[in-house]
Every structure is written in structure tokens, then in C-alpha cells.
Amino acid sequence: MADGKHDIATLDFYAREAGAYTSRGEKPLHVQLKQFLSQLQPEASILELGCGAGQDSEVMIAQGFDVHPTDGTAEIAQAAALRLGIPVKTLLFDDIDAKQTYHGIWANACLLHVPRATLGDIIGRIHAALKDGGVFYASFKAGEKEGRDQFDRYFNYPSEVWLREVYNQYPWASLSVVAANGSGYDRQPTKWLQVTAVKP
């Protein structure tokens, strides 16, 4: 069930499974994080969306960046705050209202749950929240049409062509889409689309 902005079944899954989801020992995305952080100045301000257990924020904090981790599920945000020792805000994507605030926005494996009809608006909110020259990373499970997985979680499953069209509603100095094979919480073989966009 979706209310146009959120998929209720997906939010309920993360609230219900927060303990298992945040204690599974998920590793940071070292390669992607290194590339993302290399484009930022020391102590740059970074908003993390969908931080999960906090493993990526933990790496960024350790390297001296000004990190603001958030998650859309209160139970997961609380678990991340315990790990990180700093507040983790509960933030739904359509509540992003910052303007010219962050040097970087990191959104690993979270925007893939945004309903297709709403994704353009969310990308616009993220674009507005970035400072000029800001860097935005997000990853999506690739596909051709929206659907659900074995846990009844909603995924937008974009193709690269469709995803570029959504991003290009807004101006970017550069837009890179890299396909990679991997997996996820469902442990199924997955083709990922890793997107890095730089605001002019």
C-alpha cells in the first residue's frame, strides 16, 4: 500500500525488522565511499539518507567529515545513534527541505524505495539541499518496472535510461551511472546502478 509519497508496507517492514536489519554486520561500501569522499574537501558537511545501521556514516565520521546521518524509520535511527554516539534524525525523503546546506549527500540503497511517480520530486529536494559543486551518490536495484521483493518491500527498479531522465530534470555538472553486480538483504543476485551527480 502506498500513499503516493511512501510505501507503507516497506516502512512497516523496516520498523518491524529493525533489530535484525541493523545487527547483521553489514560492511561499509569502501570503494564507493572512497570515490565519493575524494570529491569533497576535508570536514565537508554530509547528509546521509537511509543510514541503516550507520556503517557508512561511521567511516565518514572517522575521517573527520561533518556527518548528519538520518533514516526514515525511527527504530533504525535509534540503533544507528547507539552505534555512532551522535543523534540520528528520523527523516522521510519528502521532508527534506534544506537549501544550499550540504557539500555531499550519500543515499546508498534507500531511494530505491521511493515510488516512481515521486522520485523526481525527491531528486529535486536533494538538488536544492546541495551547495554549489556538491556531490550526490545514490544506488538503485536495476530493472524495467516497479515491483516488490519476497519481503513485500516496494522497489522502483529503474533502467539506466529511465533513471537518467529523472535526474536530468535538474541541472548537473556531471552525471555518472555505473552498473555493478551484488546482492542485498534478500541475498539474491542483483544488478545495481550506482549514480554520482555533481551540482553545478
CORFENHU-V376728 format. One record per residue. N is the residue number from 1. RES is the residue in three letters. OMEGA is omega as a letter, one per 20 degrees, with the letter a starting at -180 (999 if undefined). D_CENTER is the distance of its C-alpha to the mean C-alpha in Angstrom with 1 decimal. Layout:
n->N res->RES omega->OMEGA d_center->D_CENTER
n->N res->RES omega->OMEGA d_center->D_CENTER
This chain:
n->1 res->MET omega->r d_center->21.4
n->2 res->ALA omega->r d_center->19.3
n->3 res->ASP omega->a d_center->20.3
n->4 res->GLY omega->r d_center->19.0
n->5 res->LYS omega->a d_center->15.9
n->6 res->HIS omega->r d_center->14.8
n->7 res->ASP omega->a d_center->15.8
n->8 res->ILE omega->a d_center->18.0
n->9 res->ALA omega->r d_center->18.5
n->10 res->THR omega->r d_center->14.8
n->11 res->LEU omega->r d_center->14.7
n->12 res->ASP omega->r d_center->18.1
n->13 res->PHE omega->a d_center->17.2
n->14 res->TYR omega->r d_center->14.6
n->15 res->ALA omega->a d_center->17.2
n->16 res->ARG omega->a d_center->20.0
n->17 res->GLU omega->a d_center->18.6
n->18 res->ALA omega->a d_center->16.9
n->19 res->GLY omega->a d_center->19.7
n->20 res->ALA omega->a d_center->19.5
n->21 res->TYR omega->a d_center->15.7
n->22 res->THR omega->a d_center->15.6
n->23 res->SER omega->a d_center->18.9
n->24 res->ARG omega->r d_center->18.6
n->25 res->GLY omega->r d_center->18.4
n->26 res->GLU omega->a d_center->15.1
n->27 res->LYS omega->r d_center->15.4
n->28 res->PRO omega->r d_center->13.3
n->29 res->LEU omega->a d_center->12.3
n->30 res->HIS omega->a d_center->15.3
n->31 res->VAL omega->a d_center->16.0
n->32 res->GLN omega->r d_center->12.7
n->33 res->LEU omega->a d_center->12.5
n->34 res->LYS omega->r d_center->16.1
n->35 res->GLN omega->r d_center->15.7
n->36 res->PHE omega->a d_center->13.0
n->37 res->LEU omega->a d_center->15.2
n->38 res->SER omega->r d_center->18.3
n->39 res->GLN omega->a d_center->17.7
n->40 res->LEU omega->r d_center->17.7
n->41 res->GLN omega->r d_center->20.8
n->42 res->PRO omega->r d_center->21.6
n->43 res->GLU omega->r d_center->20.5
n->44 res->ALA omega->r d_center->18.0
n->45 res->SER omega->a d_center->15.9
n->46 res->ILE omega->r d_center->12.2
n->47 res->LEU omega->r d_center->9.7
n->48 res->GLU omega->r d_center->6.9
n->49 res->LEU omega->r d_center->4.8
n->50 res->GLY omega->a d_center->5.2
n->51 res->CYS omega->a d_center->7.4
n->52 res->GLY omega->a d_center->9.6
n->53 res->ALA omega->r d_center->12.9
n->54 res->GLY omega->a d_center->12.1
n->55 res->GLN omega->r d_center->13.0
n->56 res->ASP omega->r d_center->10.9
n->57 res->SER omega->a d_center->11.8
n->58 res->GLU omega->r d_center->15.3
n->59 res->VAL omega->a d_center->15.7
n->60 res->MET omega->r d_center->14.7
n->61 res->ILE omega->a d_center->17.1
n->62 res->ALA omega->r d_center->19.7
n->63 res->GLN omega->r d_center->19.8
n->64 res->GLY omega->r d_center->20.6
n->65 res->PHE omega->r d_center->17.6
n->66 res->ASP omega->a d_center->17.3
n->67 res->VAL omega->r d_center->14.0
n->68 res->HIS omega->a d_center->12.9
n->69 res->PRO omega->r d_center->10.6
n->70 res->THR omega->r d_center->9.8
n->71 res->ASP omega->a d_center->9.2
n->72 res->GLY omega->a d_center->10.5
n->73 res->THR omega->a d_center->13.2
n->74 res->ALA omega->a d_center->16.0
n->75 res->GLU omega->r d_center->17.3
n->76 res->ILE omega->r d_center->14.2
n->77 res->ALA omega->r d_center->13.9
n->78 res->GLN omega->r d_center->17.6
n->79 res->ALA omega->r d_center->17.3
n->80 res->ALA omega->r d_center->14.9
n->81 res->ALA omega->r d_center->17.3
n->82 res->LEU omega->r d_center->20.2
n->83 res->ARG omega->a d_center->18.8
n->84 res->LEU omega->a d_center->17.9
n->85 res->GLY omega->r d_center->20.9
n->86 res->ILE omega->r d_center->19.3
n->87 res->PRO omega->r d_center->18.2
n->88 res->VAL omega->a d_center->14.7
n->89 res->LYS omega->r d_center->14.4
n->90 res->THR omega->a d_center->13.6
n->91 res->LEU omega->r d_center->11.7
n->92 res->LEU omega->a d_center->11.2
n->93 res->PHE omega->a d_center->9.5
n->94 res->ASP omega->r d_center->13.1
n->95 res->ASP omega->r d_center->14.3
n->96 res->ILE omega->a d_center->12.6
n->97 res->ASP omega->r d_center->16.0
n->98 res->ALA omega->r d_center->16.1
n->99 res->LYS omega->r d_center->18.2
n->100 res->GLN omega->a d_center->18.4
n->101 res->THR omega->a d_center->17.1
n->102 res->TYR omega->r d_center->14.6
n->103 res->HIS omega->a d_center->15.4
n->104 res->GLY omega->r d_center->11.9
n->105 res->ILE omega->a d_center->8.3
n->106 res->TRP omega->a d_center->5.8
n->107 res->ALA omega->a d_center->2.0
n->108 res->ASN omega->r d_center->3.7
n->109 res->ALA omega->r d_center->5.2
n->110 res->CYS omega->r d_center->4.1
n->111 res->LEU omega->r d_center->5.1
n->112 res->LEU omega->r d_center->7.9
n->113 res->HIS omega->a d_center->9.5
n->114 res->VAL omega->r d_center->10.2
n->115 res->PRO omega->a d_center->14.0
n->116 res->ARG omega->a d_center->15.1
n->117 res->ALA omega->a d_center->17.4
n->118 res->THR omega->a d_center->14.9
n->119 res->LEU omega->r d_center->12.1
n->120 res->GLY omega->r d_center->14.4
n->121 res->ASP omega->a d_center->14.8
n->122 res->ILE omega->r d_center->11.1
n->123 res->ILE omega->r d_center->10.9
n->124 res->GLY omega->r d_center->14.2
n->125 res->ARG omega->r d_center->13.2
n->126 res->ILE omega->r d_center->10.6
n->127 res->HIS omega->a d_center->13.5
n->128 res->ALA omega->a d_center->15.9
n->129 res->ALA omega->r d_center->14.1
n->130 res->LEU omega->r d_center->14.4
n->131 res->LYS omega->r d_center->17.8
n->132 res->ASP omega->a d_center->19.8
n->133 res->GLY omega->a d_center->19.0
n->134 res->GLY omega->a d_center->15.4
n->135 res->VAL omega->a d_center->12.9
n->136 res->PHE omega->r d_center->9.4
n->137 res->TYR omega->r d_center->7.5
n->138 res->ALA omega->r d_center->5.2
n->139 res->SER omega->a d_center->6.8
n->140 res->PHE omega->r d_center->8.8
n->141 res->LYS omega->a d_center->11.9
n->142 res->ALA omega->r d_center->14.8
n->143 res->GLY omega->a d_center->17.6
n->144 res->GLU omega->r d_center->20.0
n->145 res->LYS omega->a d_center->19.6
n->146 res->GLU omega->a d_center->17.6
n->147 res->GLY omega->a d_center->18.6
n->148 res->ARG omega->r d_center->18.2
n->149 res->ASP omega->a d_center->18.3
n->150 res->GLN omega->r d_center->21.0
n->151 res->PHE omega->a d_center->19.4
n->152 res->ASP omega->r d_center->19.4
n->153 res->ARG omega->r d_center->15.6
n->154 res->TYR omega->r d_center->14.8
n->155 res->PHE omega->r d_center->13.0
n->156 res->ASN omega->r d_center->13.3
n->157 res->TYR omega->a d_center->14.4
n->158 res->PRO omega->r d_center->14.7
n->159 res->SER omega->r d_center->17.3
n->160 res->GLU omega->a d_center->16.9
n->161 res->VAL omega->a d_center->19.5
n->162 res->TRP omega->a d_center->18.0
n->163 res->LEU omega->r d_center->14.5
n->164 res->ARG omega->r d_center->16.5
n->165 res->GLU omega->r d_center->18.5
n->166 res->VAL omega->r d_center->15.7
n->167 res->TYR omega->a d_center->14.4
n->168 res->ASN omega->r d_center->18.1
n->169 res->GLN omega->a d_center->18.8
n->170 res->TYR omega->a d_center->18.0
n->171 res->PRO omega->r d_center->19.7
n->172 res->TRP omega->r d_center->18.1
n->173 res->ALA omega->r d_center->20.3
n->174 res->SER omega->r d_center->18.7
n->175 res->LEU omega->a d_center->16.3
n->176 res->SER omega->r d_center->15.9
n->177 res->VAL omega->a d_center->14.8
n->178 res->VAL omega->r d_center->15.6
n->179 res->ALA omega->a d_center->16.3
n->180 res->ALA omega->r d_center->16.4
n->181 res->ASN omega->r d_center->17.8
n->182 res->GLY omega->r d_center->16.4
n->183 res->SER omega->a d_center->15.9
n->184 res->GLY omega->a d_center->13.8
n->185 res->TYR omega->a d_center->15.0
n->186 res->ASP omega->r d_center->17.6
n->187 res->ARG omega->r d_center->19.0
n->188 res->GLN omega->r d_center->19.6
n->189 res->PRO omega->a d_center->19.8
n->190 res->THR omega->r d_center->16.8
n->191 res->LYS omega->a d_center->16.4
n->192 res->TRP omega->r d_center->13.0
n->193 res->LEU omega->a d_center->12.3
n->194 res->GLN omega->a d_center->10.6
n->195 res->VAL omega->r d_center->10.5
n->196 res->THR omega->a d_center->11.5
n->197 res->ALA omega->r d_center->13.0
n->198 res->VAL omega->a d_center->15.5
n->199 res->LYS omega->r d_center->16.9
n->200 res->PRO omega->999 d_center->20.7
